[in-house]
Amino acid sequence: MEPTIYTNDIVLCEHVTKSIMRGDIVIACSTNDPTVNVCKRVLAIAGDIIHMGGREMMIPTGYIWLQGDNLYNSTDSRNYGPIPLGLVRGRVLAKVWPLSKFTLFDKNPNLKP
């Protein structure tokens, strides 16, 4: 998620989200290693269509499409496809440390798949 969130940053998450929306930053279990968490931005939700390499893919019900903010150095749904909502551990509300970089995260209403 660099440059938005770096490895040693501390974030505040909420774990009771009923609905994940486009633009949210989430913590999810890695699809490759369930003992590892990943931090990614939700690019698409169920019913959205993703265009990749000349083909289209509709995100199925119960799944989301995640991408890192560093598009050139991110392992994300472009590699492993949409992930089940059950892997989402929480939605990031704010970066709280380092204190000098305190940031509240709000949804980006202009984000389109």
A tleap script that builds the chain and sets N, CA, C and O, in Angstrom:
source leaprc.protein.ff14SB
mol = sequence {
  NMET GLU PRO THR ILE TYR THR ASN ASP ILE
  VAL LEU CYS GLU HIE VAL THR LYS SER ILE
  MET ARG GLY ASP ILE VAL ILE ALA CYS SER
  THR ASN ASP PRO THR VAL ASN VAL CYS LYS
  ARG VAL LEU ALA ILE ALA GLY ASP ILE ILE
  HIE MET GLY GLY ARG GLU MET MET ILE PRO
  THR GLY TYR ILE TRP LEU GLN GLY ASP ASN
  LEU TYR ASN SER THR ASP SER ARG ASN TYR
  GLY PRO ILE PRO LEU GLY LEU VAL ARG GLY
  ARG VAL LEU ALA LYS VAL TRP PRO LEU SER
  LYS PHE THR LEU PHE ASP LYS ASN PRO ASN
  LEU LYS CPRO
}
set mol.1.N position { 0.816 -1.196 0.000 }
set mol.1.CA position { 0.000 0.000 0.000 }
set mol.1.C position { 0.858 1.259 0.000 }
set mol.1.O position { 0.342 2.371 0.103 }
set mol.2.N position { 2.165 1.076 -0.116 }
set mol.2.CA position { 3.013 2.263 -0.205 }
set mol.2.C position { 2.615 3.054 -1.447 }
set mol.2.O position { 2.312 2.435 -2.467 }
set mol.3.N position { 2.600 4.325 -1.421 }
set mol.3.CA position { 3.078 5.227 -0.380 }
set mol.3.C position { 2.019 5.607 0.657 }
set mol.3.O position { 2.309 6.398 1.554 }
set mol.4.N position { 0.793 5.063 0.559 }
set mol.4.CA position { -0.263 5.434 1.503 }
set mol.4.C position { 0.025 4.912 2.902 }
set mol.4.O position { -0.070 5.653 3.881 }
set mol.5.N position { 0.378 3.630 2.994 }
set mol.5.CA position { 0.693 2.987 4.267 }
set mol.5.C position { 1.977 2.182 4.075 }
set mol.5.O position { 2.087 1.390 3.139 }
set mol.6.N position { 2.955 2.392 4.976 }
set mol.6.CA position { 4.222 1.665 4.917 }
set mol.6.C position { 4.204 0.511 5.910 }
set mol.6.O position { 3.357 0.470 6.802 }
set mol.7.N position { 5.131 -0.422 5.759 }
set mol.7.CA position { 5.184 -1.640 6.553 }
set mol.7.C position { 5.147 -1.385 8.052 }
set mol.7.O position { 4.430 -2.094 8.759 }
set mol.8.N position { 5.877 -0.418 8.566 }
set mol.8.CA position { 5.942 -0.199 10.011 }
set mol.8.C position { 4.919 0.806 10.537 }
set mol.8.O position { 4.922 1.118 11.728 }
set mol.9.N position { 4.048 1.316 9.672 }
set mol.9.CA position { 2.992 2.216 10.136 }
set mol.9.C position { 1.999 1.431 10.994 }
set mol.9.O position { 1.797 0.233 10.796 }
set mol.10.N position { 1.396 2.117 11.933 }
set mol.10.CA position { 0.361 1.507 12.769 }
set mol.10.C position { -0.971 2.119 12.360 }
set mol.10.O position { -1.111 3.339 12.275 }
set mol.11.N position { -1.957 1.241 12.107 }
set mol.11.CA position { -3.262 1.695 11.661 }
set mol.11.C position { -4.340 1.289 12.664 }
set mol.11.O position { -4.178 0.339 13.430 }
set mol.12.N position { -5.435 2.032 12.636 }
set mol.12.CA position { -6.606 1.736 13.451 }
set mol.12.C position { -7.646 1.098 12.540 }
set mol.12.O position { -8.014 1.671 11.515 }
set mol.13.N position { -8.124 -0.098 12.915 }
set mol.13.CA position { -9.101 -0.828 12.102 }
set mol.13.C position { -10.384 -1.034 12.885 }
set mol.13.O position { -10.384 -1.076 14.115 }
set mol.14.N position { -11.460 -1.159 12.157 }
set mol.14.CA position { -12.710 -1.590 12.770 }
set mol.14.C position { -13.074 -2.927 12.160 }
set mol.14.O position { -12.907 -3.144 10.960 }
set mol.15.N position { -13.573 -3.821 12.998 }
set mol.15.CA position { -13.787 -5.201 12.581 }
set mol.15.C position { -15.261 -5.578 12.469 }
set mol.15.O position { -15.584 -6.759 12.343 }
set mol.16.N position { -16.144 -4.611 12.510 }
set mol.16.CA position { -17.573 -4.921 12.481 }
set mol.16.C position { -18.265 -4.419 11.221 }
set mol.16.O position { -19.492 -4.325 11.177 }
set mol.17.N position { -17.483 -4.099 10.202 }
set mol.17.CA position { -18.046 -3.574 8.966 }
set mol.17.C position { -19.034 -4.556 8.367 }
set mol.17.O position { -18.729 -5.735 8.184 }
set mol.18.N position { -20.204 -4.062 8.069 }
set mol.18.CA position { -21.219 -4.882 7.415 }
set mol.18.C position { -21.071 -4.824 5.905 }
set mol.18.O position { -21.353 -5.802 5.213 }
set mol.19.N position { -20.631 -3.687 5.393 }
set mol.19.CA position { -20.481 -3.569 3.944 }
set mol.19.C position { -19.158 -2.906 3.615 }
set mol.19.O position { -18.822 -1.849 4.150 }
set mol.20.N position { -18.421 -3.540 2.735 }
set mol.20.CA position { -17.171 -2.994 2.240 }
set mol.20.C position { -17.510 -2.241 0.960 }
set mol.20.O position { -18.267 -2.734 0.123 }
set mol.21.N position { -16.949 -1.049 0.815 }
set mol.21.CA position { -17.255 -0.230 -0.346 }
set mol.21.C position { -15.999 0.053 -1.163 }
set mol.21.O position { -14.877 -0.024 -0.660 }
set mol.22.N position { -16.215 0.380 -2.427 }
set mol.22.CA position { -15.130 0.782 -3.302 }
set mol.22.C position { -14.358 1.923 -2.649 }
set mol.22.O position { -14.960 2.879 -2.160 }
set mol.23.N position { -13.027 1.829 -2.639 }
set mol.23.CA position { -12.190 2.873 -2.053 }
set mol.23.C position { -11.749 2.585 -0.630 }
set mol.23.O position { -10.793 3.194 -0.151 }
set mol.24.N position { -12.426 1.665 0.062 }
set mol.24.CA position { -12.011 1.300 1.420 }
set mol.24.C position { -10.622 0.671 1.386 }
set mol.24.O position { -10.257 0.004 0.418 }
set mol.25.N position { -9.858 0.888 2.440 }
set mol.25.CA position { -8.601 0.178 2.641 }
set mol.25.C position { -8.907 -0.905 3.669 }
set mol.25.O position { -9.464 -0.627 4.731 }
set mol.26.N position { -8.538 -2.142 3.345 }
set mol.26.CA position { -8.861 -3.262 4.227 }
set mol.26.C position { -7.620 -4.065 4.569 }
set mol.26.O position { -6.622 -4.051 3.850 }
set mol.27.N position { -7.715 -4.765 5.692 }
set mol.27.CA position { -6.738 -5.777 6.075 }
set mol.27.C position { -7.420 -7.115 5.794 }
set mol.27.O position { -8.544 -7.352 6.237 }
set mol.28.N position { -6.732 -7.989 5.054 }
set mol.28.CA position { -7.297 -9.290 4.705 }
set mol.28.C position { -6.234 -10.366 4.878 }
set mol.28.O position { -5.035 -10.088 4.825 }
set mol.29.N position { -6.688 -11.591 5.084 }
set mol.29.CA position { -5.771 -12.729 5.121 }
set mol.29.C position { -5.226 -12.938 3.717 }
set mol.29.O position { -5.964 -12.854 2.735 }
set mol.30.N position { -3.953 -13.205 3.632 }
set mol.30.CA position { -3.317 -13.485 2.352 }
set mol.30.C position { -3.907 -14.754 1.755 }
set mol.30.O position { -4.175 -15.721 2.468 }
set mol.31.N position { -4.106 -14.741 0.452 }
set mol.31.CA position { -4.602 -15.955 -0.216 }
set mol.31.C position { -3.501 -17.008 -0.329 }
set mol.31.O position { -3.789 -18.193 -0.499 }
set mol.32.N position { -2.244 -16.580 -0.235 }
set mol.32.CA position { -1.112 -17.505 -0.343 }
set mol.32.C position { -0.698 -18.102 0.995 }
set mol.32.O position { -0.214 -19.232 1.047 }
set mol.33.N position { -0.887 -17.343 2.088 }
set mol.33.CA position { -0.451 -17.782 3.412 }
set mol.33.C position { -1.417 -17.224 4.455 }
set mol.33.O position { -1.349 -16.035 4.768 }
set mol.34.N position { -2.305 -18.040 4.997 }
set mol.34.CA position { -3.332 -17.554 5.928 }
set mol.34.C position { -2.778 -16.990 7.241 }
set mol.34.O position { -3.530 -16.407 8.021 }
set mol.35.N position { -1.479 -17.155 7.495 }
set mol.35.CA position { -0.897 -16.573 8.711 }
set mol.35.C position { -0.425 -15.138 8.475 }
set mol.35.O position { 0.024 -14.467 9.405 }
set mol.36.N position { -0.530 -14.667 7.222 }
set mol.36.CA position { -0.073 -13.324 6.861 }
set mol.36.C position { -1.270 -12.454 6.498 }
set mol.36.O position { -2.190 -12.901 5.813 }
set mol.37.N position { -1.248 -11.219 6.960 }
set mol.37.CA position { -2.273 -10.246 6.583 }
set mol.37.C position { -1.728 -9.318 5.513 }
set mol.37.O position { -0.536 -9.011 5.498 }
set mol.38.N position { -2.605 -8.869 4.614 }
set mol.38.CA position { -2.235 -7.896 3.592 }
set mol.38.C position { -3.116 -6.670 3.753 }
set mol.38.O position { -4.244 -6.756 4.239 }
set mol.39.N position { -2.587 -5.537 3.340 }
set mol.39.CA position { -3.321 -4.273 3.388 }
set mol.39.C position { -3.477 -3.793 1.951 }
set mol.39.O position { -2.485 -3.511 1.279 }
set mol.40.N position { -4.715 -3.700 1.477 }
set mol.40.CA position { -4.992 -3.323 0.090 }
set mol.40.C position { -6.239 -2.444 0.028 }
set mol.40.O position { -7.027 -2.376 0.971 }
set mol.41.N position { -6.390 -1.776 -1.111 }
set mol.41.CA position { -7.569 -0.937 -1.353 }
set mol.41.C position { -8.591 -1.733 -2.165 }
set mol.41.O position { -8.229 -2.474 -3.079 }
set mol.42.N position { -9.867 -1.571 -1.823 }
set mol.42.CA position { -10.949 -2.224 -2.560 }
set mol.42.C position { -11.184 -1.436 -3.846 }
set mol.42.O position { -11.582 -0.272 -3.817 }
set mol.43.N position { -10.932 -2.089 -4.963 }
set mol.43.CA position { -11.131 -1.443 -6.252 }
set mol.43.C position { -12.505 -1.759 -6.835 }
set mol.43.O position { -13.088 -0.931 -7.535 }
set mol.44.N position { -13.023 -2.956 -6.549 }
set mol.44.CA position { -14.322 -3.351 -7.095 }
set mol.44.C position { -15.033 -4.265 -6.110 }
set mol.44.O position { -14.408 -4.989 -5.336 }
set mol.45.N position { -16.363 -4.208 -6.165 }
set mol.45.CA position { -17.210 -5.034 -5.302 }
set mol.45.C position { -18.099 -5.908 -6.184 }
set mol.45.O position { -18.077 -5.791 -7.409 }
set mol.46.N position { -18.876 -6.779 -5.557 }
set mol.46.CA position { -19.740 -7.707 -6.293 }
set mol.46.C position { -20.582 -6.964 -7.329 }
set mol.46.O position { -21.202 -5.942 -7.036 }
set mol.47.N position { -20.587 -7.506 -8.542 }
set mol.47.CA position { -21.360 -6.920 -9.633 }
set mol.47.C position { -20.568 -5.963 -10.510 }
set mol.47.O position { -20.977 -5.683 -11.637 }
set mol.48.N position { -19.433 -5.452 -10.013 }
set mol.48.CA position { -18.582 -4.571 -10.819 }
set mol.48.C position { -17.858 -5.389 -11.877 }
set mol.48.O position { -17.629 -6.587 -11.709 }
set mol.49.N position { -17.503 -4.726 -12.960 }
set mol.49.CA position { -16.758 -5.374 -14.032 }
set mol.49.C position { -15.350 -4.797 -14.072 }
set mol.49.O position { -15.163 -3.581 -14.118 }
set mol.50.N position { -14.370 -5.683 -14.055 }
set mol.50.CA position { -12.954 -5.313 -14.121 }
set mol.50.C position { -12.468 -5.593 -15.543 }
set mol.50.O position { -12.773 -6.638 -16.118 }
set mol.51.N position { -11.713 -4.656 -16.099 }
set mol.51.CA position { -11.101 -4.832 -17.423 }
set mol.51.C position { -9.617 -5.108 -17.214 }
set mol.51.O position { -8.888 -4.282 -16.667 }
set mol.52.N position { -9.187 -6.279 -17.658 }
set mol.52.CA position { -7.779 -6.672 -17.495 }
set mol.52.C position { -7.265 -7.334 -18.763 }
set mol.52.O position { -7.797 -8.349 -19.213 }
set mol.53.N position { -6.234 -6.749 -19.323 }
set mol.53.CA position { -5.579 -7.362 -20.467 }
set mol.53.C position { -6.511 -7.713 -21.611 }
set mol.53.O position { -6.388 -8.784 -22.204 }
set mol.54.N position { -7.444 -6.823 -21.929 }
set mol.54.CA position { -8.342 -7.056 -23.046 }
set mol.54.C position { -9.522 -7.953 -22.738 }
set mol.54.O position { -10.287 -8.284 -23.644 }
set mol.55.N position { -9.692 -8.354 -21.503 }
set mol.55.CA position { -10.857 -9.179 -21.149 }
set mol.55.C position { -11.603 -8.540 -19.985 }
set mol.55.O position { -11.055 -7.707 -19.263 }
set mol.56.N position { -12.836 -8.935 -19.816 }
set mol.56.CA position { -13.675 -8.424 -18.731 }
set mol.56.C position { -13.964 -9.540 -17.740 }
set mol.56.O position { -14.078 -10.710 -18.106 }
set mol.57.N position { -14.079 -9.151 -16.474 }
set mol.57.CA position { -14.428 -10.110 -15.427 }
set mol.57.C position { -15.423 -9.438 -14.489 }
set mol.57.O position { -15.183 -8.332 -14.004 }
set mol.58.N position { -16.539 -10.111 -14.238 }
set mol.58.CA position { -17.499 -9.589 -13.268 }
set mol.58.C position { -17.163 -10.160 -11.898 }
set mol.58.O position { -16.921 -11.359 -11.754 }
set mol.59.N position { -17.150 -9.287 -10.891 }
set mol.59.CA position { -16.859 -9.722 -9.528 }
set mol.59.C position { -18.099 -10.447 -8.992 }
set mol.59.O position { -19.184 -9.867 -8.953 }
set mol.60.N position { -17.946 -11.715 -8.578 }
set mol.60.CA position { -19.100 -12.483 -8.101 }
set mol.60.C position { -19.592 -12.012 -6.725 }
set mol.60.O position { -18.865 -11.353 -5.981 }
set mol.61.N position { -20.812 -12.359 -6.414 }
set mol.61.CA position { -21.394 -12.055 -5.107 }
set mol.61.C position { -20.533 -12.680 -4.013 }
set mol.61.O position { -20.121 -13.836 -4.110 }
set mol.62.N position { -20.268 -11.886 -2.961 }
set mol.62.CA position { -19.468 -12.379 -1.843 }
set mol.62.C position { -17.973 -12.215 -2.028 }
set mol.62.O position { -17.195 -12.721 -1.219 }
set mol.63.N position { -17.551 -11.511 -3.086 }
set mol.63.CA position { -16.134 -11.307 -3.380 }
set mol.63.C position { -15.843 -9.819 -3.593 }
set mol.63.O position { -16.745 -9.027 -3.863 }
set mol.64.N position { -14.566 -9.460 -3.465 }
set mol.64.CA position { -14.102 -8.103 -3.762 }
set mol.64.C position { -12.785 -8.191 -4.527 }
set mol.64.O position { -12.105 -9.217 -4.508 }
set mol.65.N position { -12.443 -7.098 -5.195 }
set mol.65.CA position { -11.188 -6.995 -5.946 }
set mol.65.C position { -10.282 -6.035 -5.209 }
set mol.65.O position { -10.656 -4.885 -4.978 }
set mol.66.N position { -9.088 -6.489 -4.832 }
set mol.66.CA position { -8.141 -5.673 -4.079 }
set mol.66.C position { -6.937 -5.304 -4.935 }
set mol.66.O position { -6.438 -6.116 -5.714 }
set mol.67.N position { -6.475 -4.053 -4.775 }
set mol.67.CA position { -5.238 -3.636 -5.423 }
set mol.67.C position { -4.466 -2.738 -4.477 }
set mol.67.O position { -5.043 -1.973 -3.704 }
set mol.68.N position { -3.142 -2.850 -4.555 }
set mol.68.CA position { -2.282 -1.968 -3.791 }
set mol.68.C position { -2.171 -0.615 -4.482 }
set mol.68.O position { -2.390 -0.507 -5.688 }
set mol.69.N position { -1.833 0.410 -3.718 }
set mol.69.CA position { -1.676 1.746 -4.292 }
set mol.69.C position { -0.425 1.860 -5.148 }
set mol.69.O position { -0.355 2.721 -6.025 }
set mol.70.N position { 0.564 1.007 -4.909 }
set mol.70.CA position { 1.783 0.994 -5.716 }
set mol.70.C position { 1.577 -0.038 -6.826 }
set mol.70.O position { 1.965 -1.198 -6.685 }
set mol.71.N position { 0.969 0.391 -7.920 }
set mol.71.CA position { 0.551 -0.539 -8.966 }
set mol.71.C position { 1.689 -1.323 -9.594 }
set mol.71.O position { 1.475 -2.423 -10.103 }
set mol.72.N position { 2.900 -0.770 -9.564 }
set mol.72.CA position { 4.034 -1.435 -10.213 }
set mol.72.C position { 4.760 -2.404 -9.287 }
set mol.72.O position { 5.646 -3.134 -9.730 }
set mol.73.N position { 4.392 -2.420 -7.997 }
set mol.73.CA position { 5.058 -3.309 -7.056 }
set mol.73.C position { 4.046 -3.787 -6.014 }
set mol.73.O position { 4.199 -3.523 -4.822 }
set mol.74.N position { 3.027 -4.482 -6.469 }
set mol.74.CA position { 1.991 -4.957 -5.560 }
set mol.74.C position { 1.486 -6.313 -6.029 }
set mol.74.O position { 1.149 -6.496 -7.199 }
set mol.75.N position { 1.439 -7.258 -5.099 }
set mol.75.CA position { 0.806 -8.535 -5.372 }
set mol.75.C position { -0.620 -8.413 -4.872 }
set mol.75.O position { -0.852 -8.237 -3.676 }
set mol.76.N position { -1.567 -8.505 -5.779 }
set mol.76.CA position { -2.960 -8.227 -5.418 }
set mol.76.C position { -3.899 -9.024 -6.328 }
set mol.76.O position { -3.483 -10.013 -6.932 }
set mol.77.N position { -5.139 -8.607 -6.427 }
set mol.77.CA position { -6.121 -9.362 -7.211 }
set mol.77.C position { -5.748 -9.504 -8.678 }
set mol.77.O position { -6.280 -10.378 -9.363 }
set mol.78.N position { -4.858 -8.676 -9.169 }
set mol.78.CA position { -4.380 -8.854 -10.541 }
set mol.78.C position { -3.604 -10.162 -10.667 }
set mol.78.O position { -3.488 -10.719 -11.758 }
set mol.79.N position { -3.067 -10.655 -9.529 }
set mol.79.CA position { -2.333 -11.916 -9.506 }
set mol.79.C position { -3.213 -13.088 -9.089 }
set mol.79.O position { -3.117 -14.168 -9.671 }
set mol.80.N position { -4.074 -12.888 -8.081 }
set mol.80.CA position { -4.835 -14.010 -7.536 }
set mol.80.C position { -6.341 -13.906 -7.709 }
set mol.80.O position { -7.071 -14.769 -7.220 }
set mol.81.N position { -6.824 -12.884 -8.385 }
set mol.81.CA position { -8.257 -12.761 -8.645 }
set mol.81.C position { -9.020 -12.188 -7.460 }
set mol.81.O position { -8.423 -11.790 -6.460 }
set mol.82.N position { -10.346 -12.149 -7.579 }
set mol.82.CA position { -11.157 -11.617 -6.486 }
set mol.82.C position { -11.029 -12.499 -5.242 }
set mol.82.O position { -10.797 -13.703 -5.342 }
set mol.83.N position { -11.183 -11.878 -4.071 }
set mol.83.CA position { -11.089 -12.654 -2.824 }
set mol.83.C position { -12.440 -12.685 -2.121 }
set mol.83.O position { -13.228 -11.748 -2.250 }
set mol.84.N position { -12.711 -13.749 -1.380 }
set mol.84.CA position { -13.968 -13.830 -0.633 }
set mol.84.C position { -13.996 -12.797 0.497 }
set mol.84.O position { -12.978 -12.524 1.133 }
set mol.85.N position { -15.172 -12.234 0.731 }
set mol.85.CA position { -15.326 -11.268 1.825 }
set mol.85.C position { -14.945 -11.878 3.168 }
set mol.85.O position { -14.569 -11.153 4.089 }
set mol.86.N position { -15.035 -13.187 3.290 }
set mol.86.CA position { -14.676 -13.866 4.530 }
set mol.86.C position { -13.211 -13.715 4.911 }
set mol.86.O position { -12.852 -13.921 6.071 }
set mol.87.N position { -12.361 -13.358 3.953 }
set mol.87.CA position { -10.942 -13.150 4.259 }
set mol.87.C position { -10.655 -11.750 4.806 }
set mol.87.O position { -9.560 -11.493 5.306 }
set mol.88.N position { -11.627 -10.853 4.714 }
set mol.88.CA position { -11.427 -9.483 5.205 }
set mol.88.C position { -11.473 -9.488 6.725 }
set mol.88.O position { -12.435 -9.964 7.327 }
set mol.89.N position { -10.418 -8.950 7.341 }
set mol.89.CA position { -10.331 -8.901 8.802 }
set mol.89.C position { -10.818 -7.574 9.359 }
set mol.89.O position { -11.270 -7.517 10.502 }
set mol.90.N position { -10.733 -6.503 8.570 }
set mol.90.CA position { -11.191 -5.210 9.053 }
set mol.90.C position { -10.951 -4.108 8.038 }
set mol.90.O position { -10.203 -4.275 7.075 }
set mol.91.N position { -11.601 -2.978 8.276 }
set mol.91.CA position { -11.459 -1.794 7.425 }
set mol.91.C position { -10.573 -0.795 8.152 }
set mol.91.O position { -10.789 -0.507 9.329 }
set mol.92.N position { -9.576 -0.265 7.449 }
set mol.92.CA position { -8.642 0.691 8.042 }
set mol.92.C position { -9.320 2.055 8.130 }
set mol.92.O position { -9.803 2.587 7.130 }
set mol.93.N position { -9.348 2.612 9.345 }
set mol.93.CA position { -9.952 3.914 9.567 }
set mol.93.C position { -8.937 5.047 9.541 }
set mol.93.O position { -9.229 6.147 9.071 }
set mol.94.N position { -7.721 4.762 10.061 }
set mol.94.CA position { -6.719 5.825 10.177 }
set mol.94.C position { -5.324 5.241 10.312 }
set mol.94.O position { -5.136 4.126 10.801 }
set mol.95.N position { -4.352 6.027 9.865 }
set mol.95.CA position { -2.952 5.728 10.164 }
set mol.95.C position { -2.636 6.554 11.399 }
set mol.95.O position { -2.760 7.778 11.372 }
set mol.96.N position { -2.223 5.892 12.494 }
set mol.96.CA position { -2.020 6.598 13.767 }
set mol.96.C position { -0.551 6.732 14.167 }
set mol.96.O position { -0.220 7.498 15.072 }
set mol.97.N position { 0.330 5.987 13.495 }
set mol.97.CA position { 1.758 6.093 13.805 }
set mol.97.C position { 2.572 5.848 12.552 }
set mol.97.O position { 2.300 4.892 11.826 }
set mol.98.N position { 3.549 6.670 12.280 }
set mol.98.CA position { 4.074 7.738 13.126 }
set mol.98.C position { 3.073 8.895 13.241 }
set mol.98.O position { 2.358 9.233 12.298 }
set mol.99.N position { 3.058 9.473 14.424 }
set mol.99.CA position { 2.097 10.522 14.736 }
set mol.99.C position { 2.170 11.687 13.752 }
set mol.99.O position { 1.151 12.303 13.440 }
set mol.100.N position { 3.366 11.987 13.267 }
set mol.100.CA position { 3.523 13.091 12.310 }
set mol.100.C position { 2.823 12.815 10.987 }
set mol.100.O position { 2.599 13.737 10.203 }
set mol.101.N position { 2.474 11.553 10.727 }
set mol.101.CA position { 1.797 11.169 9.481 }
set mol.101.C position { 0.352 10.731 9.731 }
set mol.101.O position { -0.237 10.032 8.906 }
set mol.102.N position { -0.222 11.143 10.873 }
set mol.102.CA position { -1.603 10.774 11.207 }
set mol.102.C position { -2.521 11.113 10.033 }
set mol.102.O position { -2.500 12.230 9.516 }
set mol.103.N position { -3.328 10.130 9.621 }
set mol.103.CA position { -4.228 10.310 8.480 }
set mol.103.C position { -5.535 9.589 8.739 }
set mol.103.O position { -5.533 8.418 9.120 }
set mol.104.N position { -6.652 10.274 8.538 }
set mol.104.CA position { -7.959 9.617 8.534 }
set mol.104.C position { -8.244 9.184 7.110 }
set mol.104.O position { -8.048 9.957 6.172 }
set mol.105.N position { -8.707 7.957 6.943 }
set mol.105.CA position { -9.019 7.463 5.609 }
set mol.105.C position { -10.510 7.535 5.380 }
set mol.105.O position { -11.308 7.018 6.161 }
set mol.106.N position { -10.863 8.181 4.305 }
set mol.106.CA position { -12.251 8.310 3.906 }
set mol.106.C position { -12.400 7.623 2.560 }
set mol.106.O position { -11.431 7.480 1.815 }
set mol.107.N position { -13.591 7.210 2.260 }
set mol.107.CA position { -13.811 6.575 0.967 }
set mol.107.C position { -13.604 7.583 -0.150 }
set mol.107.O position { -13.883 8.770 0.013 }
set mol.108.N position { -13.121 7.110 -1.269 }
set mol.108.CA position { -12.969 7.952 -2.445 }
set mol.108.C position { -14.192 7.722 -3.338 }
set mol.108.O position { -14.258 6.708 -4.033 }
set mol.109.N position { -15.164 8.649 -3.331 }
set mol.109.CA position { -16.404 8.422 -4.082 }
set mol.109.C position { -16.200 8.398 -5.589 }
set mol.109.O position { -17.095 7.976 -6.322 }
set mol.110.N position { -15.039 8.842 -6.070 }
set mol.110.CA position { -14.781 8.885 -7.505 }
set mol.110.C position { -14.074 7.648 -8.020 }
set mol.110.O position { -13.808 7.546 -9.218 }
set mol.111.N position { -13.759 6.691 -7.130 }
set mol.111.CA position { -13.025 5.498 -7.526 }
set mol.111.C position { -13.945 4.591 -8.345 }
set mol.111.O position { -15.032 4.231 -7.893 }
set mol.112.N position { -13.514 4.233 -9.523 }
set mol.112.CA position { -14.287 3.367 -10.407 }
set mol.112.C position { -13.463 2.131 -10.748 }
set mol.112.O position { -12.240 2.224 -10.853 }
set mol.113.N position { -14.104 0.974 -10.925 }
set mol.113.CA position { -13.362 -0.243 -11.259 }
set mol.113.C position { -12.764 -0.153 -12.655 }
set mol.113.O position { -12.104 -1.090 -13.106 }
savepdb mol mol.pdb
quit
